[in-house]
Structures are given as structure tokens and as C-alpha cells.
Amino acid sequence: MKFATKAIHAGVHPDESTGAIMTPIYQTSTYVQDGVGNHKGYEYSRTLNPTRHALEKNIAAIENGNFGACFGSGLAAIDCVIKMLNPGDEVISTNDLYGGSYRLFKTIFEKYGIKFHFVDMQHPTNVESHVNADTKLIWVETPTNPMMNIIDIEAMASIAKKAGAMLCVDNTFATPYLQNPLDLGADIVMHSVTKYLGGHSDVVMGALVCNDEEIAKEMYRIQNSTGAVTAPMDSFLVLRGIKTLHLRVQRHCENGEKLANFLVNHPKIEKVYWPGFPTHPNHDVARKQMRGFGGMISFTLKGNRLEDALEVVKKVEIFALAESLGGVESLIGHPATMTHASIPKEVREKTGVVDSLIRLSVGIEDADDLIADLTLALA
Ligand SMILES: *Cc1c(COP(=O)(O)O)cnc(C)c1O
């Protein structure tokens, strides 16, 4: 089946008792058994809930995977992956990483004896030089947040394979419509479902998808043992959201391209970060592994003044000043003081998160209105 058909039909079927075409919200904690151990596949909703189960199958299908698991947030999904490791294990991660992932790695898991290396993964040799016998996981985010760097997933997969380590790709920015890491050799794909998969800024959720049965066993064991599961109502909302994922992402891409071209020609703008430009340093890798360039754009202002950036993000009217991304409405953010405030200034500036950096999550409104909004804010 092709993507659009899977997005709408995978994992779901009409309700057997009523014929309801939409998966019911099974708002229940437990399930009545006919006799001890004689149940219909569901015993307790931390372990499995029918609404969540339908969503897990749906997300697995659109990522071309066999096993899906949904969590209470993207970070809870990442937490599950790191809990597959043991003290003494080492992780090689990109240095230009979602701030919350960095915080989870540094302030939670380091004290349990897991070691993290943060490297510039645009050059695979940087990763190779950190591989040793303890390397058990390579953590990739591509495109990266907020610098829109592209990391070669196939190159990372071959390094991971040689090292005997797992490769996990945070595919939140690209979405399964534009990029499928499992097809490129990744062992696990992770999503902050909160963003494009949900798509309507009304749910916080995470997901993991994998193909390997052993990894899946660990994933479900940890999901059930730690209990960071997502709720039936939220699962329903995301099932609904995913039905239009392909249409939304098509428009995010179209609008993203129009805005990137507008920004790159604007006299007050220093630099625009968007992987669709042929001048983007990893444009070729993006072309190879992505089917479109998305609606995430970052840019800096000439002079690199903090107060100018704060003025722009305050003056916009259609763009909403908010954290998060991937919803139908356009958002504007200031990484240095918002999403990346937990990363020390010296560390963030090294990766390009300077004071005037502004990040856009281009929504699916009319592009002309979005351009007019930015024109006024930049004036
Ligand atoms: C938002 C985000 C996360 C964390 O997800 P939550 O749902 O907020 O916990 C992880 N990675 C990326 C790339 C994100 O944008």
C-alpha cells in the first residue's frame, strides 16, 4: 500500500460491535475476563489499550516498520530507548540536538553511568572516531533542530552496524511522509508525535517504531514496566491527525519553499537555514534521503542583535510566538531563549544557535499572508 492509503487505513477497522468507522475511544483501565487468563487480548490499559493499539499499528505502518509503541511524550519515547542500555554503555549523538533530548541525556542518564558524546555528524568521520567497544547506540536527529543540518542516515547505519550498535533516528522534523529511516538502515525511528503526526497542536505524545523482534520485546517491556503510556483520547486525536498527514506535509513543503525564498532575498536577513537550497551544505544528502524539504526554517538577522530578534518575534500577528512545531498554524520561536535555553551559551553558539536566530514552523495557511506578516515584522 502507498503512503496515503496507509495513513488512512492502517491499523484501523470498523468497530465489530457497532460498525463505527472510527476507532472508539476505549476510555477504560481494565477488561473483564471470562475466566482467569481468558481475555480478548487486553488485560490492563498500561500494557495495552485498543485505541492506543490501533494507533501503534498505524504509526508502524507509515514508518514501514513492524512494531510501534506510543508514549506520553516524545521524551518518554527517547527515555525508553536509552533504558535499553546499561551502565558503562556509550552513546554517540549529534551536537545539534533538540534541547530536551540533550537535557535528558546529560542530567538524567549520565548519572546512571551512560556516557554521551555530542559530535558534528555532518562528517561521518567525526562519528567513527568516537566509536569504541562500549558504543551501543548512535542517536541521530535529521534535519536537526534548529540549524536544519542534514545527517546521512545510510552512512550512520553502516557505522552503527560495524560497531555492533543500534541506530535510532529522531524523525520528528521530516515526518514519515518525507523520510523513512528504517528503510535506510536505522534500527529504531522515534517521533515526537506532538508535532507533525498529531499536527493540530492539541496532543503531547511520542512514538517508537522498529522491525527487529528483539528490540521490539525490549521496547514493549520498558513501555509496560515504566508506564509512560499515552491516553486513549490522545490516541484517537492522533489517529485522526495522521489521516491528513500527507496533505498537510505537502502544503508545509510548498509554503516552506515560498517563505525560504522570500527570506533569503530580504535585506535584513543574514542567513537562511533550509535544506531545500542547493547552497545548503548537505543539500545532496537531503535530496538522497528525503522526498521534500519540509516547513521548518531558521534564519539570522544582520548585526546578530538579541533585541532585534525579540522585536521580530513580538511583532508578527499570524505567526504565533510559541514553542513546538508541526501544527497547521504557523509558529515563530527564538531558540536561544526558548527551546535551547537549557543548553549553555558557549555550547549552543558553537552549533549556530546565536542570539538573533529565529525559527519558523511554517503552517498550512495561505503563503501570501505569511509573507505579508513577516514583511511587516521585519520592517
Ligand atoms: C519536541 C521534540 C522532541 C520531544 O518531544 P515531546 O513530545 O515534546 O516530549 C524530541 N525531538 C524533537 C526533534 C522535537 O522537536
PDBQT file of the ligand as one rigid body, heavy atoms in Angstrom, charges set to zero:
ROOT
HETATM    1  C1  LIG A 401       9.548  18.187  20.504  1.00  0.00    +0.000 C 
HETATM    2  C2  LIG A 401      10.678  17.319  20.149  1.00  0.00    +0.000 A 
HETATM    3  C3  LIG A 401      11.061  16.270  20.981  1.00  0.00    +0.000 A 
HETATM    4  C4  LIG A 401      10.411  16.000  22.308  1.00  0.00    +0.000 C 
HETATM    5  O1  LIG A 401       9.083  15.629  22.178  1.00  0.00    +0.000 OA
HETATM    6  P1  LIG A 401       7.944  15.955  23.261  1.00  0.00    +0.000 P 
HETATM    7  O2  LIG A 401       6.719  15.400  22.654  1.00  0.00    +0.000 OA
HETATM    8  O3  LIG A 401       7.914  17.445  23.439  1.00  0.00    +0.000 OA
HETATM    9  O4  LIG A 401       8.353  15.275  24.535  1.00  0.00    +0.000 OA
HETATM   10  C5  LIG A 401      12.111  15.459  20.554  1.00  0.00    +0.000 A 
HETATM   11  N1  LIG A 401      12.747  15.689  19.386  1.00  0.00    +0.000 NA
HETATM   12  C6  LIG A 401      12.391  16.689  18.565  1.00  0.00    +0.000 A 
HETATM   13  C7  LIG A 401      13.121  16.869  17.284  1.00  0.00    +0.000 C 
HETATM   14  C8  LIG A 401      11.356  17.543  18.916  1.00  0.00    +0.000 A 
HETATM   15  O5  LIG A 401      11.027  18.548  18.096  1.00  0.00    +0.000 OA
ENDROOT
TORSDOF 0
